[in-house]
Amino acid sequence: MAFTFAAFCYMLALLLTAALIFFAIWHIIAFDELKTDYKNPIDQCNTLNPTIEKVKKIKRVKIAIKLVLPEYLIHFFFCVMFLCAAEWLTLVLNLPLLAYHVWRYTSRPVMSCPGLYDPTTIMNADILAYCQKEGWCKLAFYLLSFFYYLYGYTAFSAICLTLKIMQYLENIHTF
Amino acid sequence: MSTAGFNSQNGTGTGQTYTNGPSQNPVALQQPPGVGYGMNHQPAYNPMQTKVLGPPSPALYASGPYQPVPPGPQLGSYPPPPAQPLLTRPPIGVLPSHTPPQSASPGPGPRQAQATPPAQATPPPPAVTSTSYYTGPPAWQYAAPRGPAPNHVNPAAAAPPHMSHGSAQPPGPGAPPTSIHGYPQPGTAPPPMNPPPPHTYQPNRPAYGPPPTAPPAGPPGATGTPPPPKVDAQSWGAASSARPPTEPDTQEGDVECPGDVAGNGPQAPNSYNHVDNRMAGAAQPGPPGRHLGHYPSLPPGYQNTLAPPPSSLHPALQAATQPYIQGPQPYQQQPGGPGPDQLSPSMAAMSLQSGTPEALRVVNLLQERNLLPPAPVPAPTPCLTQDLQKLNCSPEVFRCTLTSIPQTQSLLNKAKLPLGLLLHPFKDLSLPVVTSSTIVRCRSCRTYINPFVSFLDQRRWKCNLCYRVNDVPEEFMYNPVSRSYGEPHKRPEVQNATIEFIAPSEYMLRPPQPAVYLFVLDVSHNAVETGYLSVFCQSLLDNINALPGDSRTKVGFITFDSTIHFYNLQEGLSQPQMLIVSDIEDIFLPTPDSLLVNLNECKELVQDLLKSLPNLFEKTMETQSALGSALQAAFKLLSPTGGRMSVFQTQLPNLGVGALQSREDPNQRASAKDVQHLSPATDFYKKLALDCSGQQVAVDLFLLSAQYCDLASLGCISRFSAGSVYYYPSYHHQHNPAQVERFQRDLKRYLTRKIGFEAVMRIRCTKGLSIHTFHGNFFVRSTDLLSLPNVNPDAGFAVQMSIEENLDDMQVVSFQAALLYTSSKGERRIRVHTMCLPVVSSLSDVFAGADVQAVTGLLACMAVDRSVTSSLSDARDAMTNAAIDSLSSYRQSALTIQQPGLLAPACLRLFPLYILALLKQKAFRTGTSTRLDERVFAMYQLKYQPLAFAMLMIHPALYRLDDLSDEGALNINERTIPQPRVLQLSVEKLSREGAFLMDAGLVMYLWIGRNCHQNFLSQVLGVSSYAAVPEKLCLLPELDTAESQRTRALVSWLRDQRPFFPSLHIIRDESQLKPHFMQNMIEDRTESALSYYEFLLHLQQQISK
């Protein structure tokens, strides 16, 4: 029984990690756009109204910024799932990121609403570079964990399957 | 032929006399409303004017949840909020006759245009072909050899004999008063640069420190090693009083000594001669640093680190009694003098690199004391060819921390100096103005054409930022100045590094907004107690005709305590109507149309209101303050048009949104531990400021308060909306007359100064450089774009830069700041500043180009950021480390031969002093009782003030006043302004017989010694004896004596140089303010801080680790 729950956890984590990868990519794109905004002047000249473009970009960045909290919650959610499933190794692998999320959120700037990024400081080159690096690191982590979960899921499924087959065979044998 | 219409502006034609072409910008400090500008190219404005004037129906406010109350004596009994059930109703639904505020408002232009902030909208240019973009290493036009011909140097070297007397030096970055009207164009007669003659300061000599007979610290000839710093020490004394030869800035170099500018180059072979003669001609008040410079007593541990006195080297020179002449001699004797083996290592090194520039002369800080030049430190001149330097931007507007840009980031990292720009872009200047239907810009990077582009031929120019080759448009071929065709390189755009364009309609996202001023006034009990209201109303009444604007100018007033009061000033009313809204949780505008009114049409009502306002709230007992709601209401009122909001606040807001708690613990003020609460307590003000910024509203905050007001939180409202912050601690109309005068003067300047609306500033730089961080008051909208809802001529900005790509193939790099704004007359204008700097590849050249003041200013900005994001002690450590790192890097990498002592290049000789001054500045000091608000305000000032004023706040200037003479005085507008020597900030320099003026930027102290000359007391202060000097004196009496006139001329000249009004306190030994005076003596030891010498020892310890 425990095996099947663990497999379910892995399956869920697999799907959620796919979503997290998507979030991370969006994060990277958003900050890259923020950084390279107006850096490609030819494009800028070709757009009729750069301001409209700008507003779009700001919206996209805002969406990315809004994705921060869901990302943290999703990650927290499947960490709890792994805890319930007693998958200690997986949990330990995820703990550093969990701790980082907690630290990141507690050390955020003073804000009345949920969020992580302060529009007044985000254009600071250090912070921008940090956020970009953070995005890349997370993407790498999620990608690795995606394959890890895939492996875990298939492994557990295989084990389950073999167990079931063996059980079945035993049943047959007992018959 | 040419489509460029050159409007003949109302030129004040001081420098340039174009009859049909770019003409001078009016000084615009006090523009009379309604000056007709030729705006025929902007026909879109007119419909708006009629729209603005449309009067809304007066019936609008007949019904509604507000209560029209005519202001008058009966207002003192206005009902308290709970007694007004109507007022608490939500705004929507009870105002059926209302159209939504925005649509009913007289906002110009379509809605979507208002919502989008104006960017530098550009006309869609044709597609750029990639083949023509950045084609390889260019034939760079300015690759001229930088080393000057020897005969460049000689005239300058010969100059001192005839420059030895007469007027003193121009005050450097501080700008002579004329600079308000314009910085000198090349070709205008500059003030003569004359180092004061030696005897000028002779009377001062006894006061200057230890007598010349003070024993040298190091045992003479104790060691066998030749004394390396000999040359430096000998010449130093003279050099410290003379302007170093790197100084001739753009104002004067061209006329007086043409060789100077080029003579500083690292490759200048003859610069030493030039230096020497300058020094010989220049005066030195005291004995040279060799004698005076020694600290009288040294801790035993350091004695052996000091070099033996230089006199052991040249016995022949020891006989010389005239130390001033000694300076040049060692250099001249160098080639034929003692052999290389006898020379000190450093001198040998020097003679090898035959042309070490003055800026790199090694200075042993531990040995040399008189480092402070007698006049304000001028900006160093970049090492460029003379033609380029002539065109370069004024250092008052644009300054770089490193006037020689390192080639790579690793070289910059090695130098450990910050790279950045300090800007004062909207400074009051008189500029050439160009009106043209097309503004020539690079098609790829949108750089404005500037003096540093290169013309490949008649029809093509190459951008100096991205190196794209562009076509010269047909109309640019015509030169309106000379009225000739085919000389694009003679156009004013290519002749001036600072220029202003009248922008065509492509640069507008909406019709230019009118000037809109909204005043938000605190009228709680506390505010009425301070009595600021009458001062404000009187100031505004006096200056109401001088408010910058045109016929569309609008004004409005909001007052608030626990409720918000609006004033209906609609034309046709017999007197202003007060509308009270007590629903502060959900604020709304009672009559959106009639709260902001056209100033010209409703001037009488406005004046009526201003006259009655002070009396209106005389008896108020309301102590609460709903600032947040008042700001929200003001934002709603201004958001359709944008404009300026001036907020006057006297206490901590404690009601409704944005309420704050007192976070300051008075017992912790003096604690040496970390200072808490430097960051905002709530983001309400920041968010509101960002909303304001989006709607082109700037908020200026006037804080007049005796108690803690949490400026760290409140200040955000101005910081991110590009406003300014004024702080008057302990303001009271009776108890603090100095503050009242300051408030009055500041207000006058504030109301009448030039203003630019809906502005953006973009800073472009040559490919390879990139912008790291901005400092100042603004919102950063993009990596290189600042959103400035308002821009005012008193705002400074700082930009940290980084080098992303190596600048290998470049001789020069350029920076361009373009400020697009709407003038108060409704014109869209672009002000463009371009600066060009050389690129160097060796570390010593990087050090040679360091601008110590700019470095200090930028470090201060960075330290403010650090203390907010991290902690104050972190910021203090970072500043100390900045000094340690750069000096140790200089020692390790730039110095070829090691020698003992704390060595610094001459251009950085003041760096440790400035760092120490920063550590003792109000913003960063610890251990001294400092109110949190004052500390935060000092931090704001460091970031916001232009460099010249920020430097005064960091390192005040000390002058001796009791022996002022007209010798070396400036003559401005037939007024003689004495130029006393700047003294070191040490008690040692004070004497009981004298009177000393300390100019600390925002405040001046005149300290009267106990035994001050009777003459000074009676002739200047008008008192009979020292005891008769009043305890609180803030005004110099106007006596008809020469001494009094001189003193007052100096004080008022110092005041006129800055846009704010420093109050003067005349203090005696036992005055309450004496500790404030003494805290500024930064070279002295205090209970909690090191003295300058101890600080140097600390640096040396760290460096030698």
HADDOCK unambig.tbl for C-alpha pairs under 7 A between the chains (distance, minus, plus):
assign (segid A and resid 35 and name CA) (segid B and resid 783 and name CA) 6.27 0.50 0.50
assign (segid A and resid 37 and name CA) (segid B and resid 782 and name CA) 6.60 0.50 0.50
assign (segid A and resid 41 and name CA) (segid B and resid 444 and name CA) 5.68 0.50 0.50
assign (segid A and resid 41 and name CA) (segid B and resid 445 and name CA) 5.35 0.50 0.50
assign (segid A and resid 42 and name CA) (segid B and resid 128 and name CA) 6.85 0.50 0.50
assign (segid A and resid 42 and name CA) (segid B and resid 444 and name CA) 5.58 0.50 0.50
assign (segid A and resid 45 and name CA) (segid B and resid 124 and name CA) 5.78 0.50 0.50
assign (segid A and resid 45 and name CA) (segid B and resid 125 and name CA) 6.26 0.50 0.50
assign (segid A and resid 46 and name CA) (segid B and resid 124 and name CA) 6.13 0.50 0.50
assign (segid A and resid 46 and name CA) (segid B and resid 127 and name CA) 6.96 0.50 0.50
assign (segid A and resid 48 and name CA) (segid B and resid 124 and name CA) 5.93 0.50 0.50
assign (segid A and resid 49 and name CA) (segid B and resid 121 and name CA) 6.71 0.50 0.50
assign (segid A and resid 50 and name CA) (segid B and resid 121 and name CA) 6.91 0.50 0.50
assign (segid A and resid 51 and name CA) (segid B and resid 116 and name CA) 6.82 0.50 0.50
assign (segid A and resid 51 and name CA) (segid B and resid 119 and name CA) 6.39 0.50 0.50
assign (segid A and resid 110 and name CA) (segid B and resid 682 and name CA) 6.32 0.50 0.50
assign (segid A and resid 110 and name CA) (segid B and resid 683 and name CA) 6.16 0.50 0.50
assign (segid A and resid 111 and name CA) (segid B and resid 682 and name CA) 6.75 0.50 0.50
assign (segid A and resid 111 and name CA) (segid B and resid 683 and name CA) 5.36 0.50 0.50
assign (segid A and resid 112 and name CA) (segid B and resid 683 and name CA) 6.26 0.50 0.50
assign (segid A and resid 120 and name CA) (segid B and resid 779 and name CA) 6.32 0.50 0.50
assign (segid A and resid 120 and name CA) (segid B and resid 780 and name CA) 6.68 0.50 0.50
assign (segid A and resid 123 and name CA) (segid B and resid 780 and name CA) 6.51 0.50 0.50
assign (segid A and resid 123 and name CA) (segid B and resid 782 and name CA) 6.87 0.50 0.50
assign (segid A and resid 123 and name CA) (segid B and resid 783 and name CA) 6.18 0.50 0.50
assign (segid A and resid 124 and name CA) (segid B and resid 772 and name CA) 6.33 0.50 0.50
assign (segid A and resid 124 and name CA) (segid B and resid 773 and name CA) 5.07 0.50 0.50
assign (segid A and resid 125 and name CA) (segid B and resid 772 and name CA) 4.78 0.50 0.50
assign (segid A and resid 125 and name CA) (segid B and resid 773 and name CA) 6.05 0.50 0.50
